[in-house]
Structure formats: C-alpha cells, structure tokens
Amino acid sequence: MPGSEAMQRQLESVLARELAGFKALLACDQLTAGASQETFRVLADTEQGKQQFALRRSPMSSSNELIPGQMPLATEARLLQLAHEAGIPVPGLVYVLSPADELGQGYLMQWLEGETLGHRIVGSEALAAVRPRLARQCGEALARIHAIEVDAALTQMLPTLSPKALVHESWDSYKALNLPQPMIDFTARWLLQNLPSGARQTLVHGDFRNGNLMIDETGIRAVLDWELAQIGDPVRDLGWLCVNSWRFGQAQLPVGGFGVIEELLEGYRSVSGIDIDPADLTFWLVFGSFWWSIATLSMSLTWRTGETPSLERPVIGRRSSEGQMDCVNLLIPGTFQRLADRPLEQGQQLPMPAELLEGVRKFLKEDVAANQQGRSAFLAKVAANSLGIAQREFLHGQELARREEERLQKLLGEGDLEQLRWQLVHALRAELPLDTPGLDEHLRETVAGQLAIDQPFYSALHPAA
C-alpha cells in the first residue's frame, strides 16, 4: 500500500472512527501530486462490503502554506457540502480532516464512476443518447449553484470580484509576463468598454466546463473542481462553458461541444426564473477566451522558469493563439490569408531541419505512442505535437514575420518587428481607438498566422466549417 506507514496508520484510525462498519484499510493509492494538494484512491473493507473513497489533502510539509490565491481544502469541502444540500450533483462529503488527525488539511469524499475527459464526452458512442440533454442539465445545475445563499461566512471564505476587477486583474497578470500580444490588449480594451450593467452577485463556480464535469449515461454525475469559486457575476459560468476551447472540436455545438445555447438558457430559466441578457453572455464568452489566452502564457512561463518542468507546459503556452483567435472571430471577424503548403525538403541541405523534425515527430507519434499506454503514450503525443510546431515555425515563421512587419509599418511607421509590436501594445494601452483603420486586419492576420503554426487544425481557423 503506497504512502508512509504513519499516514496509513492515521488514515486507518480516522476510518475506524468515522466510517460505519469499518473493518480494514485495503489500499491507499496516490493518483495526483502537486505543490499544494494530493489525491488518493482509498479502498476500505466494511461490513457492507468493499467501499471506495477519494482523499484530497495538502501534503504535511505545506499544510499551512498555500499558494497565493489557492483555495484552502476546508473551503472546498464546505462548497461541496453546500452544493449537495442545494441538489447539485457532487461527490458526497464523508469527512473533513482535523488537526488532531495528523494528516494535513483535506477531506474524504465519495468515489464516483463516470467520464471526465472532454473529447470522450463529445464523441463517445456510449454517451450519444444523453448528449442532447446535457446543455439543459448544465443550465439547471448552474442555476442551483447561483442560488446558494452567500452568507457572511461564505463571503469571508471567497474573493468577491466585479467584472471590471476581473478584467483588470487578468490584464495586469498578462502585462507582468512582458510579452507583446496586441490582440490581448485589444480584447481587454473592448471588455472594459462593454462591461455588463447591473450584474448580479452570487456564488460562481469559476471553472464550470466540459472537462470538469463527470458524465454517465444518465447525464451529469458530478460537478468537479471548485478551486476557482468566487463571488461575482453568475453569467461568467455560462459564458465559460461556451468557450470554443471546451468544445473539443465540435464548434457547431457551443455548449461544451454537446449542446446549443437555447437549451442551456432554458434549463437555467426553468430553475432560476431569470432570463440571461445575450449581450452579457457575449461579454463573458469573450472574457473566457481572453482569460484562457493569458492563462496558457502564464503556465508556459512556469516551465521556462523551472517552477513546473513539465513537457506539457511549453505546448500549452502555444495554445494562447487559440483563445486569441476565438476573440478575433467574436470581435473582428473577417477573411485572412492562409498559409501556403511548402515542401519539407525545400533548400540545399540534406536533410533540411524540417525533414529531421518530421522523422522524429513521426517516430514519436506512430511508434512510441502506439506502443505505450497511459501517461507515457500521452507524453509521446505531446512531444510529437511540440516538434510539429517547431517544424511549421521553420517552414513559415520567416514569411509570417515579414508580412507582420509590413503591416505594422503601414499602421505605425518605420521600425523593426520587435519595436513595432511593442509600439502597438503601448498604443493600445494608451487608448488607441479600436476602430483605427487597418488595426482589425492586422490583428486578424497576425493571430491567424500564429495559430496556423501553433494549432493548424483548431476550429477557429475554419470558422465557416
């Protein structure tokens, strides 16, 4: 049984005291580990038979040291309890750890079975019959979340953020990265000019999307991952659910890749009695793509600094162009120049760099990934994707940079590419009119070109498909 003997003894003592009919601890397998929290699958023998639970806890060494902004696990547990009482499907809370248990901060909850992977939820044949009902169920669940009473205790536990404060907080975090991404600045300006008027303040889940829902043949089995909960505008949750990144290739079904907005809003209305203003929903849809474009850059930076030395993080950073292109299609839609195919062998060197990358990429994807399982297969695919990005950069990066520099010179005057990028960023932050002639075309072409290198099959590059 993995884990320290001391942990096993303490956990067994807790189960003996708190679990009716407990006989023995059979297994305690660690599933995830992080700087501030761990998840274990716990198997216990009881008089009613074998029972499984999930233990979520902070490591002993950091039980009193949370990452800034990190939600204490006792607060998560309280939210699960409130959600359960409100009729929202969540794992049942079994026990919240106390200091006397000597297991750190955390809680024990019911173990549930269901599908949580977004691409399987939108594509699994086993879930085909329930998918048309999921959008309405999401609306109903969100209405119940937003109806939970925000009392003094909950106000003290959670941050309270207005739409304006959220935009500024996100924009400031991007500025701190010191990366010139003009479409992010353009979107921030648009958001501040189109803030929702008279927004309600309720409990907000903060990360309600396909990928944080457990689904089975009956529908939503559980709403998971409450770490970003806050008090704010509830329409944020509905907009986030509809962000294109969480449709998993099913762009024609805006609600999680499985449903339509009318069904989502009807489900919300049936429980809350509230009609959602379409303009407010659009605001939060734009905000969601804006926020994701920044979050991906932030995650990539933690790889560059060595804080999270993960193969996935640098590739995630290249997903910023997904969110930016979604903002383009929402705010300044239009046509753009497509990348022309170039042969890998173009040049006089044998083999060319792009050819070398292609050989390794195909080996990782077709040989290594095909003969591995679980995380090893996944990481081989991530590595192959990373090489594909580098390969496209070799083939197209120079031409895209030349076009971008020419557009910027027409827009701003003489200068080199890096100087002009920063000049445009500073101009946008200094109130350059968003309808400046040529600005929308430049942003659209620049972001589309970057996305064609980063993720050429992402649906935002093919809005008419």
Residue pairs with C-beta under 8 A, 6 or more apart in sequence:
1 8
1 25
1 26
1 27
1 28
1 29
2 28
2 29
2 30
3 28
3 30
3 40
6 102
7 28
7 103
8 25
8 28
10 101
10 102
10 103
11 25
11 28
11 42
11 55
11 103
12 24
12 25
13 101
14 95
14 97
14 101
14 103
14 108
15 22
15 25
15 42
15 44
16 22
18 94
18 95
18 108
19 44
19 46
19 51
19 94
20 46
20 47
21 46
21 47
21 48
22 44
22 45
22 46
23 44
23 45
23 46
23 47
24 44
24 45
25 42
25 43
25 44
25 45
26 43
26 44
26 45
26 50
27 41
27 42
27 43
28 40
28 41
28 42
28 43
28 55
29 40
29 41
29 43
30 38
30 39
30 40
31 39
31 40
31 41
32 38
32 39
35 62
35 67
36 58
36 59
36 62
36 65
36 66
36 67
36 70
37 56
37 57
37 58
37 59
37 73
37 106
38 56
38 57
38 58
38 59
39 54
39 55
39 56
40 54
40 55
40 56
40 57
41 52
41 53
41 54
41 55
41 111
42 52
42 53
42 54
42 55
42 108
42 111
43 50
43 51
43 52
44 50
44 51
44 52
44 53
51 111
52 111
53 94
53 108
53 109
53 110
53 111
54 91
54 108
54 109
54 110
54 111
55 106
55 107
55 108
55 109
56 73
56 76
56 106
56 107
56 109
57 73
57 97
57 103
57 104
57 105
57 106
57 107
58 66
58 73
58 104
58 105
58 106
59 104
60 103
60 104
63 104
63 105
66 72
70 227
71 226
71 227
71 228
71 229
72 105
73 105
73 106
73 107
74 96
74 105
74 107
75 157
75 158
75 229
76 107
76 226
76 227
77 93
77 96
77 107
77 109
78 154
78 157
79 226
79 229
80 90
80 91
80 93
80 107
80 109
80 226
81 93
82 148
82 154
83 90
83 144
83 145
83 148
83 223
83 226
84 90
84 92
84 93
86 144
86 145
86 147
86 148
87 144
88 141
88 144
88 145
88 223
89 141
89 220
89 221
89 222
89 223
90 222
90 223
90 224
91 109
91 110
91 111
91 112
91 222
91 224
92 109
92 110
93 107
93 108
93 109
93 110
94 107
94 108
94 109
94 110
95 107
95 108
96 106
96 107
96 108
97 103
97 104
97 105
97 106
97 107
97 108
112 214
112 221
112 222
113 216
113 221
114 214
114 215
114 216
114 221
114 222
115 121
115 124
115 127
115 214
115 215
115 216
116 211
116 212
116 213
116 214
116 215
116 224
117 211
118 209
118 210
118 211
118 246
118 248
118 256
118 257
119 248
119 249
120 127
121 127
121 131
121 210
121 213
121 215
121 248
121 256
121 257
121 258
122 131
122 210
122 247
122 248
122 249
122 250
122 253
122 256
122 257
122 258
123 248
126 217
127 215
127 216
127 217
129 217
130 215
130 216
130 217
130 218
130 219
131 258
131 259
132 258
132 259
133 219
134 215
134 219
134 220
134 255
134 256
134 258
134 259
135 255
135 256
135 258
135 259
135 260
135 261
135 263
135 264
135 267
136 259
136 263
136 264
136 266
136 267
136 270
137 219
137 220
137 267
138 208
138 213
138 220
138 241
138 255
138 256
138 259
138 264
138 267
139 238
139 263
139 264
139 265
139 266
139 267
139 268
139 269
139 270
139 271
140 267
140 268
140 270
140 271
141 208
141 220
141 223
142 205
142 208
142 234
142 237
142 238
142 241
142 268
143 267
143 268
143 269
143 270
143 271
143 272
143 274
144 271
145 202
145 203
145 204
145 205
145 208
145 223
145 234
145 237
146 200
146 202
146 203
146 204
146 234
146 237
146 272
147 202
147 271
147 272
148 154
148 202
148 203
150 201
150 202
150 203
150 231
154 203
154 231
155 231
158 203
158 229
158 230
158 231
159 230
159 231
160 201
160 230
160 231
160 232
161 169
161 230
161 231
161 232
162 199
162 232
162 233
163 195
163 196
163 199
163 232
163 233
163 236
163 283
163 287
164 192
164 195
166 232
166 236
166 287
167 188
167 191
167 192
167 195
167 287
167 290
168 192
170 188
170 287
170 290
170 291
170 294
171 184
171 185
171 188
171 294
173 294
173 298
174 181
174 184
174 188
174 294
174 297
177 294
177 297
177 298
177 301
179 297
180 418
180 421
180 422
180 424
180 425
181 293
181 297
181 320
181 324
181 425
182 421
182 424
182 425
182 428
182 443
182 446
183 293
183 324
183 327
183 328
183 443
183 446
183 447
184 290
184 293
184 294
184 324
185 425
185 428
185 429
186 327
186 331
186 428
186 434
186 439
186 443
187 286
187 289
187 290
187 293
187 324
187 327
187 331
188 290
189 428
189 431
189 434
190 286
190 331
190 434
191 283
191 286
191 287
191 290
193 434
194 279
194 283
195 283
196 233
196 235
196 277
196 279
196 280
196 283
196 284
199 232
199 233
199 235
199 280
200 233
200 234
201 231
201 232
201 233
202 231
202 232
202 234
203 229
203 231
203 234
204 229
204 230
204 231
204 232
204 233
204 234
204 236
204 237
205 223
205 226
205 228
205 229
205 237
206 226
206 227
206 228
206 229
206 230
206 236
206 237
206 240
207 225
207 226
207 227
207 228
207 240
208 223
208 237
208 240
208 241
209 240
209 241
209 243
209 246
209 256
210 241
210 246
210 247
210 248
210 256
210 257
210 258
211 246
212 223
212 224
212 225
213 220
213 222
213 223
213 224
213 256
214 220
214 221
214 222
214 223
214 224
215 221
233 280
233 284
235 276
235 277
235 280
235 281
235 283
235 284
236 284
236 287
236 288
238 264
238 265
238 268
238 276
238 281
238 284
239 281
239 282
239 283
239 284
239 285
239 286
239 287
239 288
240 246
240 284
240 288
241 255
241 256
241 264
242 254
242 255
242 256
242 261
242 264
242 281
242 285
242 288
243 285
243 288
243 289
243 292
243 323
243 326
244 251
244 254
244 289
244 322
244 326
244 459
244 460
245 289
245 292
245 319
245 322
245 323
245 326
246 256
246 257
247 253
247 254
247 256
247 257
247 459
248 257
249 257
249 459
250 257
250 258
251 257
251 459
251 460
251 463
251 465
253 259
253 260
254 260
254 261
255 261
255 263
255 264
261 281
265 275
265 276
268 274
268 276
269 275
269 276
282 330
285 330
286 327
286 330
286 331
289 323
289 324
289 326
289 327
289 330
290 323
290 327
291 323
292 319
292 322
292 323
293 320
293 321
293 322
293 323
293 324
293 327
294 320
294 323
296 316
296 317
296 318
296 319
296 320
296 322
296 323
297 317
297 320
299 308
299 313
299 316
299 317
300 313
300 314
300 316
300 317
300 318
300 320
301 317
302 308
302 313
303 309
303 310
303 313
303 314
303 317
304 314
311 379
311 382
311 383
311 386
312 379
312 382
314 386
315 382
315 385
315 386
315 389
318 389
318 454
318 455
319 454
319 455
320 454
321 447
321 450
321 451
321 453
321 454
321 455
322 451
322 454
322 455
322 458
322 460
324 447
324 450
324 451
325 447
325 448
325 451
325 458
325 460
325 461
326 460
328 443
328 444
328 447
328 448
328 460
329 460
329 463
332 440
332 443
332 444
333 444
333 463
334 440
334 441
334 444
336 444
336 445
336 448
336 449
337 403
337 445
337 448
337 449
338 452
339 396
339 400
339 449
339 452
339 456
342 395
342 396
344 352
344 354
344 355
344 358
344 391
344 395
345 351
345 352
345 355
346 352
346 395
351 359
353 394
354 391
354 394
354 395
357 387
357 388
357 390
357 391
357 394
358 391
360 387
361 384
361 387
361 388
361 391
362 384
364 380
364 381
364 383
364 384
364 387
365 380
365 381
365 384
368 377
368 380
369 377
369 378
369 380
369 381
369 384
370 377
372 380
389 453
389 454
392 452
392 453
392 456
393 453
396 449
396 452
396 453
397 453
400 449
400 450
400 453
401 417
403 445
403 449
404 417
404 442
404 445
404 446
404 449
405 416
405 417
405 420
407 438
407 441
407 442
407 445
407 446
408 415
408 417
408 420
408 421
408 423
408 424
408 442
409 415
409 420
410 438
411 424
411 436
411 438
411 439
411 442
412 420
412 423
412 424
412 427
415 423
424 432
424 442
432 439
448 461
451 458
451 460
451 461
452 461
455 461
459 465
